[in-house]
Amino acid sequence: MGTRRCFTDWVVERFEKAKASDAPISVLLFDVDHFCTINDDYGSEVGDVVIVRIAQWLTKTLASDGGEPHRYGGEEFAVALYDVDRRSATQIADRVRQEITKTPLDMGGVLNQDVGPIRLTLSVGVATFDHDTAETLTRGERLIHAADKAVHAAKQAGGDCVRAFAAKHRKAA
């Protein structure tokens, strides 16, 4: 699994390719809801194992969509999907969110503790560079920032949901 820096570099590179070829590119940011309670209830060692299990699960789950997850920070993961439009990216994000919600992580005997399965929910932010956002999202870093704003909107909505960035269009004078 790549790092935040690898992810940013990949998005910046692919963003320029998307602009040149008139193809969409979508960024999905996944944030584990209430992760601090896992550390509080079970300890940070179990929290670390949960992060590894989520990373493995996301890698397997997103492989068919052409996405390679990266650790973005703390309990956040990021994936970029080249040539995937906003509607499809939002559907993929919601499918992933629903799957992790209905499938508890099996923690059987982690670190000699009887932790049992842990139920998780995800807040997901989606941003897509396309015709509608080309004037607003002019660089790869702005695309990532838009996805970050969207994941914060999902958190503010109570978590366990997907929010997609929508460009605000200015009215012609």
C-alpha positions as a printed NumPy array, in Angstrom:
array([[  0.   ,   0.   ,   0.   ],
       [  1.33 ,   3.368,  -1.011],
       [  1.775,   6.467,   1.107],
       [  0.077,   9.848,   0.947],
       [  3.018,  11.242,  -1.02 ],
       [  2.855,   8.396,  -3.575],
       [ -0.873,   8.979,  -3.918],
       [ -0.482,  12.719,  -4.458],
       [  2.239,  12.172,  -7.073],
       [  0.08 ,   9.585,  -8.872],
       [ -2.961,  11.879,  -8.912],
       [ -0.96 ,  14.89 , -10.149],
       [  0.517,  12.798, -12.973],
       [ -2.799,  11.204, -13.977],
       [ -4.644,  14.494, -13.645],
       [ -2.497,  16.006, -16.391],
       [ -3.094,  12.934, -18.544],
       [ -6.847,  13.207, -17.928],
       [ -6.85 ,  16.887, -18.898],
       [ -4.935,  16.169, -22.101],
       [ -7.161,  13.252, -23.117],
       [-10.471,  14.748, -21.94 ],
       [-11.017,  11.807, -19.581],
       [-12.439,  11.977, -16.068],
       [-10.447,  11.086, -12.969],
       [-12.03 ,  10.512,  -9.574],
       [-10.571,  10.588,  -6.077],
       [-12.221,   8.732,  -3.206],
       [-11.212,   9.38 ,   0.399],
       [-12.311,   6.846,   3.015],
       [-12.314,   7.796,   6.7  ],
       [-13.084,   5.184,   9.363],
       [-15.834,   6.556,  11.593],
       [-15.207,   6.664,  15.358],
       [-11.807,   5.013,  15.018],
       [-10.552,   6.521,  18.276],
       [-13.058,   4.351,  20.183],
       [-11.284,   1.233,  18.87 ],
       [ -8.012,   2.5  ,  20.31 ],
       [ -9.773,   3.511,  23.539],
       [-11.627,   0.196,  23.934],
       [ -8.941,  -2.264,  22.774],
       [ -5.638,  -0.37 ,  22.731],
       [ -3.603,   1.148,  19.931],
       [ -1.999,  -2.199,  19.056],
       [ -5.407,  -3.564,  18.079],
       [ -6.111,  -0.282,  16.297],
       [ -2.957,  -0.81 ,  14.237],
       [ -4.12 ,  -4.3  ,  13.269],
       [ -7.529,  -2.887,  12.3  ],
       [ -5.791,  -0.389,   9.98 ],
       [ -3.836,  -3.242,   8.333],
       [ -7.02 ,  -5.326,   7.914],
       [ -8.901,  -2.385,   6.379],
       [ -5.994,  -1.773,   3.989],
       [ -6.03 ,  -5.429,   2.917],
       [ -9.801,  -5.395,   2.542],
       [ -9.816,  -2.184,   0.481],
       [ -7.052,  -3.524,  -1.781],
       [ -9.064,  -6.67 ,  -2.49 ],
       [-12.405,  -4.874,  -2.816],
       [-11.208,  -2.104,  -5.154],
       [ -9.017,  -4.282,  -7.399],
       [-11.842,  -4.95 ,  -9.863],
       [-12.438,  -1.194, -10.194],
       [ -8.815,  -0.475, -11.091],
       [ -8.131,   1.3  ,  -7.823],
       [ -5.062,   0.943,  -5.648],
       [ -5.67 ,   2.243,  -2.139],
       [ -3.073,   4.358,  -0.359],
       [ -2.77 ,   5.17 ,   3.328],
       [ -3.65 ,   8.841,   3.412],
       [ -3.193,   9.447,   7.113],
       [ -4.392,   8.166,  10.47 ],
       [ -7.529,   6.212,   9.689],
       [ -7.898,   7.622,   6.175],
       [ -7.358,   5.85 ,   2.877],
       [ -7.374,   7.265,  -0.644],
       [ -7.89 ,   5.809,  -4.092],
       [ -7.881,   7.422,  -7.522],
       [ -9.855,   5.955, -10.4  ],
       [ -8.743,   7.017, -13.868],
       [-11.44 ,   7.291, -16.544],
       [-14.214,   6.865, -13.96 ],
       [-16.945,   9.509, -13.918],
       [-18.579,  11.039, -10.838],
       [-21.689,   8.851, -10.93 ],
       [-19.659,   5.638, -11.197],
       [-17.164,   6.78 ,  -8.554],
       [-19.999,   7.595,  -6.155],
       [-21.566,   4.176,  -6.786],
       [-18.237,   2.451,  -6.144],
       [-17.744,   4.455,  -2.943],
       [-21.218,   3.585,  -1.696],
       [-20.762,  -0.104,  -2.551],
       [-17.512,  -0.195,  -0.55 ],
       [-19.137,   1.664,   2.355],
       [-22.076,  -0.74 ,   2.445],
       [-19.855,  -3.832,   2.235],
       [-17.655,  -2.84 ,   5.172],
       [-20.722,  -1.899,   7.216],
       [-22.33 ,  -5.312,   6.754],
       [-19.1  ,  -7.322,   7.119],
       [-17.454,  -6.988,  10.541],
       [-13.663,  -7.333,  10.602],
       [-12.719, -10.699,  12.05 ],
       [-10.19 ,  -9.924,  14.749],
       [-10.035, -13.45 ,  16.209],
       [ -7.237, -13.688,  18.756],
       [ -5.381, -10.537,  17.759],
       [ -2.334,  -9.993,  19.956],
       [ -3.565, -12.742,  22.287],
       [ -6.726, -10.798,  23.04 ],
       [-10.243, -12.089,  22.505],
       [-11.361,  -9.036,  20.57 ],
       [-13.963, -10.702,  18.361],
       [-15.399,  -9.064,  15.247],
       [-15.356,  -5.276,  15.016],
       [-18.083,  -3.438,  13.159],
       [-16.988,  -0.372,  11.227],
       [-18.559,   2.364,   9.182],
       [-16.934,   4.666,   6.662],
       [-17.403,   8.259,   5.662],
       [-16.444,   8.691,   2.019],
       [-15.679,  11.787,  -0.006],
       [-15.685,  11.743,  -3.807],
       [-14.381,  14.353,  -6.233],
       [-14.162,  14.049,  -9.994],
       [-12.353,  16.085, -12.601],
       [-14.602,  16.3  , -15.661],
       [-16.324,  18.906, -17.861],
       [-18.411,  20.176, -14.926],
       [-15.446,  20.739, -12.613],
       [-12.7  ,  21.697, -15.098],
       [-12.872,  25.407, -14.2  ],
       [-12.714,  24.735, -10.443],
       [-10.397,  21.734, -10.224],
       [ -7.457,  22.981, -12.244],
       [ -4.728,  20.852, -10.622],
       [ -4.431,  17.386,  -9.138],
       [ -3.928,  18.821,  -5.661],
       [ -7.242,  20.669,  -5.942],
       [ -8.97 ,  17.42 ,  -6.872],
       [ -7.606,  15.791,  -3.718],
       [ -8.617,  18.841,  -1.65 ],
       [-12.163,  18.644,  -3.073],
       [-12.421,  14.978,  -2.041],
       [-11.173,  15.97 ,   1.413],
       [-13.913,  18.609,   1.681],
       [-16.455,  15.981,   0.626],
       [-15.316,  13.482,   3.28 ],
       [-15.605,  16.239,   5.905],
       [-19.167,  16.856,   4.693],
       [-19.862,  13.128,   5.135],
       [-18.495,  13.297,   8.693],
       [-20.631,  16.355,   9.462],
       [-23.683,  14.484,   8.164],
       [-23.139,  11.88 ,  10.889],
       [-20.801,   9.492,   9.079],
       [-21.548,   6.197,   7.358],
       [-22.345,   7.975,   4.092],
       [-20.887,   9.233,   0.825],
       [-20.686,  12.861,  -0.209],
       [-19.531,  14.056,  -3.613],
       [-17.951,  17.386,  -4.449],
       [-20.051,  19.559,  -6.756],
       [-18.581,  22.632,  -8.409],
       [-20.474,  25.85 ,  -7.896],
       [-21.065,  27.542, -11.2  ],
       [-20.978,  31.287, -11.405],
       [-23.78 ,  32.995, -13.234],
       [-22.759,  34.863, -16.34 ],
       [-22.732,  38.627, -15.925]])
